[in-house]
Amino acid sequence: MAYWHAVKAIEAAGKSTLAPDDDAATLGKLMSNLRTGRSKFRVRLDGDAHNDSRDTIHHLMGMVWRSEFDRHGTDDLEVPLGVSGAEAEAATFAAITLVQYFQAGHISRLKAESD
């Protein structure tokens, strides 16, 4: 349950920046918007030509997204149906960082040229 709450917290915190017109945006959608619309967003502590901070945020979101094995049903017996306590803890710590970045405005949408 902690993992689920971590994902929901990231979604809630990130929607107004990464998907302001999509109330039903999921973590996967937020990640897609960040990746495909990267020029629309700024991350404080911008990195350099070799380490774009938008990639760092995208990777952190992706770690949480890809490790939540139970979000979709499967008949593959090799896929775990849940996550361990340690995985839930790691997802929670990632969520804390991401939620704080969004809430503090460290990840922001750039104003459009016409604004």
Backbone as numpy.savetxt, mean C-alpha at the origin, in Angstrom:
# Nx Ny Nz CAx CAy CAz Cx Cy Cz
-6.58 -12.17 11.86 -7.39 -10.97 11.86 -6.53 -9.70 11.86
-5.38 -9.75 12.52 -4.50 -8.58 12.56 -4.02 -8.21 11.16
-3.74 -9.23 10.34 -3.27 -8.97 8.97 -4.36 -8.25 8.18
-5.58 -8.72 8.31 -6.72 -8.11 7.63 -6.85 -6.64 8.02
-6.71 -6.36 9.32 -6.80 -4.99 9.81 -5.66 -4.13 9.27
-4.48 -4.70 9.14 -3.34 -3.96 8.59 -3.63 -3.55 7.15
-4.15 -4.47 6.36 -4.49 -4.17 4.96 -5.56 -3.09 4.91
-6.60 -3.22 5.72 -7.69 -2.23 5.71 -7.19 -0.85 6.15
-6.25 -0.81 7.08 -5.71 0.48 7.53 -4.94 1.17 6.40
-4.14 0.40 5.66 -3.41 0.97 4.52 -4.40 1.49 3.48
-5.42 0.70 3.19 -6.43 1.12 2.21 -7.11 2.41 2.65
-7.53 2.46 3.90 -8.24 3.64 4.40 -7.35 4.88 4.37
-6.10 4.73 4.74 -5.19 5.87 4.79 -4.76 6.32 3.39
-4.64 5.38 2.46 -4.11 5.71 1.15 -5.11 6.14 0.11
-6.40 5.86 0.33 -7.41 6.14 -0.70 -7.49 7.61 -1.07
-7.45 8.50 -0.12 -7.63 9.92 -0.45 -6.48 10.46 -1.29
-5.33 9.83 -1.23 -4.18 10.25 -2.03 -4.09 9.49 -3.34
-4.18 8.17 -3.27 -3.91 7.34 -4.43 -5.14 6.99 -5.26
-6.33 7.08 -4.67 -7.57 6.76 -5.40 -8.73 7.59 -4.84
-8.63 8.91 -4.94 -9.63 9.76 -4.29 -11.05 9.61 -4.83
-11.20 9.12 -6.04 -12.53 8.97 -6.63 -13.05 7.55 -6.59
-12.40 6.67 -5.83 -12.76 5.26 -5.79 -12.90 4.79 -4.35
-14.12 4.88 -3.83 -14.37 4.50 -2.44 -14.12 3.03 -2.17
-14.15 2.20 -3.21 -13.98 0.76 -3.04 -12.56 0.30 -3.38
-11.62 1.23 -3.51 -10.25 0.87 -3.90 -9.62 -0.07 -2.88
-8.99 -1.10 -3.40 -8.29 -2.08 -2.56 -6.80 -1.75 -2.56
-6.06 -2.48 -1.76 -4.62 -2.28 -1.70 -4.00 -2.50 -3.08
-4.45 -3.50 -3.81 -3.95 -3.74 -5.15 -4.20 -2.57 -6.08
-5.36 -1.95 -5.99 -5.69 -0.78 -6.81 -4.83 0.41 -6.43
-4.60 0.60 -5.14 -3.74 1.70 -4.70 -2.33 1.53 -5.26
-1.84 0.30 -5.20 -0.51 0.01 -5.74 -0.46 0.27 -7.24
-1.49 -0.15 -7.94 -1.55 0.06 -9.39 -1.54 1.55 -9.72
-2.33 2.33 -8.99 -2.39 3.77 -9.23 -1.04 4.43 -8.98
-0.35 3.99 -7.93 0.96 4.55 -7.62 1.96 4.20 -8.73
1.91 2.97 -9.21 2.84 2.52 -10.24 2.56 3.20 -11.59
1.31 3.22 -12.01 0.99 3.74 -13.34 0.90 5.27 -13.37
0.62 5.88 -12.25 0.51 7.34 -12.20 1.61 7.99 -11.41
2.76 7.36 -11.41 3.86 7.79 -10.53 4.19 9.28 -10.61
4.05 9.89 -11.78 4.38 11.31 -11.91 3.38 12.21 -11.18
2.27 11.64 -10.75 1.24 12.42 -10.05 1.49 12.49 -8.54
2.47 11.72 -8.05 2.67 11.59 -6.60 4.08 11.98 -6.19
4.17 12.47 -4.97 5.47 12.81 -4.39 5.59 12.12 -3.05
6.78 11.63 -2.77 7.09 11.07 -1.45 8.19 11.92 -0.85
7.94 12.42 0.35 8.96 13.18 1.04 10.15 12.25 1.27
11.34 12.77 1.33 12.58 11.98 1.33 12.66 11.28 -0.03
12.79 12.09 -1.03 12.60 11.68 -2.42 13.56 10.66 -2.99
14.66 10.36 -2.34 15.60 9.41 -2.93 16.43 10.08 -4.00
16.92 9.28 -4.93 17.74 9.82 -6.01 17.42 9.07 -7.30
18.23 9.28 -8.33 17.96 8.66 -9.63 17.99 7.14 -9.56
18.69 6.58 -8.58 18.82 5.13 -8.47 17.85 4.51 -7.46
17.19 5.34 -6.68 16.30 4.84 -5.63 15.12 5.79 -5.49
14.12 5.63 -6.33 12.93 6.47 -6.30 12.07 6.06 -5.10
11.76 7.01 -4.25 11.00 6.71 -3.04 9.60 6.17 -3.32
9.04 6.51 -4.49 7.74 5.94 -4.85 7.86 4.43 -5.01
9.00 3.97 -5.51 9.24 2.52 -5.62 9.32 1.88 -4.25
9.98 2.56 -3.32 10.10 2.03 -1.96 8.73 1.86 -1.32
7.87 2.87 -1.45 6.51 2.79 -0.91 5.74 1.67 -1.60
5.85 1.59 -2.92 5.17 0.55 -3.68 5.63 -0.84 -3.23
6.92 -1.01 -3.02 7.45 -2.31 -2.56 6.95 -2.67 -1.17
6.90 -1.69 -0.27 6.40 -1.96 1.08 4.92 -2.36 1.03
4.14 -1.65 0.22 2.74 -2.02 0.06 2.64 -3.43 -0.55
3.50 -3.71 -1.51 3.49 -5.02 -2.17 3.85 -6.16 -1.25
4.76 -5.91 -0.30 5.10 -6.96 0.66 3.86 -7.38 1.44
3.07 -6.42 1.84 1.84 -6.72 2.58 0.83 -7.41 1.67
0.66 -6.87 0.48 -0.34 -7.38 -0.47 -0.05 -8.81 -0.90
1.19 -9.09 -1.27 1.53 -10.42 -1.79 1.57 -11.50 -0.71
1.73 -11.12 0.53 1.84 -12.11 1.60 0.51 -12.46 2.25
-0.56 -11.81 1.83 -1.89 -12.11 2.38 -2.51 -13.21 1.52
-2.16 -14.44 1.83 -2.56 -15.58 1.01 -4.05 -15.90 1.08
-4.70 -15.54 2.16 -6.09 -15.96 2.35 -7.12 -14.97 1.82
-6.71 -13.96 1.04 -7.70 -12.99 0.55 -8.55 -13.56 -0.57
-8.05 -14.60 -1.26 -8.81 -15.27 -2.31 -8.81 -16.76 -2.02
-9.92 -17.41 -2.26 -9.99 -18.86 -2.07 -9.16 -19.58 -3.13
-8.74 -20.79 -2.82 -7.98 -21.59 -3.77 -8.18 -23.06 -3.47
-8.03 -23.88 -4.49 -8.07 -25.32 -4.28 -6.66 -25.90 -4.26
-5.64 -25.04 -4.33 -4.24 -25.46 -4.28 -3.87 -25.77 -2.83
-3.61 -27.01 -2.53 -3.32 -27.44 -1.17 -1.98 -26.91 -0.66
-1.14 -26.41 -1.55 0.16 -25.87 -1.17 0.09 -24.42 -0.67
-1.01 -23.75 -0.96 -1.17 -22.35 -0.56 -1.72 -22.31 0.85
-1.02 -21.64 1.76 -1.53 -21.55 3.14 -2.83 -20.76 3.19
-3.73 -21.16 4.06 -5.03 -20.48 4.17 -5.01 -19.36 5.19
-3.91 -19.17 5.84 -3.80 -18.10 6.82 -2.37 -17.63 6.90
-2.12 -16.72 7.78 -0.78 -16.20 8.00 -0.38 -16.48 9.44
0.90 -16.53 9.68 1.41 -16.78 11.03 1.33 -15.49 11.85
1.51 -15.64 13.13 1.54 -14.47 14.01 2.68 -13.53 13.64
3.83 -14.10 13.27 4.97 -13.27 12.88 4.68 -12.51 11.59
4.00 -13.14 10.64 3.63 -12.46 9.40 2.63 -11.34 9.67
1.69 -11.59 10.55 0.71 -10.56 10.92 1.41 -9.39 11.60
2.38 -9.69 12.44 3.13 -8.63 13.12 3.90 -7.79 12.10
4.57 -8.45 11.15 5.33 -7.72 10.13 4.40 -6.85 9.29
3.23 -7.37 8.93 2.27 -6.59 8.15 1.77 -5.38 8.95
1.57 -5.58 10.23 1.13 -4.48 11.10 2.18 -3.39 11.17
3.45 -3.77 11.31 4.52 -2.76 11.34 4.62 -2.01 10.02
4.47 -2.72 8.90 4.49 -2.06 7.59 3.31 -1.10 7.48
2.14 -1.54 7.95 0.94 -0.70 7.90 1.11 0.56 8.74
1.72 0.43 9.89 1.94 1.60 10.75 2.76 2.64 10.00
3.83 2.21 9.35 4.67 3.12 8.58 3.89 3.78 7.45
3.19 2.96 6.66 2.45 3.49 5.52 1.33 4.43 5.96
0.57 4.04 6.97 -0.53 4.89 7.45 0.03 6.22 7.95
1.11 6.19 8.68 1.71 7.44 9.17 2.18 8.32 8.01
2.81 7.71 7.01 3.25 8.48 5.84 2.06 9.15 5.15
0.97 8.41 4.95 -0.20 9.00 4.30 -0.82 10.09 5.17
-1.03 9.81 6.45 -1.71 10.77 7.31 -0.90 12.04 7.54
0.42 11.92 7.53 1.27 13.09 7.75 1.51 13.87 6.46
1.02 13.35 5.34 1.21 14.04 4.07 2.56 13.79 3.43
3.28 12.77 3.90 4.59 12.46 3.32 4.47 11.75 1.98
3.29 11.24 1.67 2.95 10.75 0.34 1.81 11.64 -0.11
2.02 12.37 -1.19 1.01 13.34 -1.58 0.78 13.32 -3.09
-0.39 13.79 -3.45 -0.76 13.92 -4.86 -0.34 15.33 -5.29
0.38 15.40 -6.40 0.79 16.70 -6.94 -0.41 17.38 -7.57
-0.44 18.69 -7.49 -1.53 19.44 -8.12 -1.38 19.37 -9.63
-2.49 19.23 -10.31 -2.48 19.20 -11.77 -2.11 20.58 -12.29
-1.55 20.64 -13.48 -1.14 21.89 -14.11 -2.30 22.90 -14.18
-3.53 22.40 -14.36 -4.68 23.29 -14.53 -5.20 23.83 -13.20
-4.69 23.32 -12.07 -5.17 23.78 -10.75 -4.62 25.15 -10.41
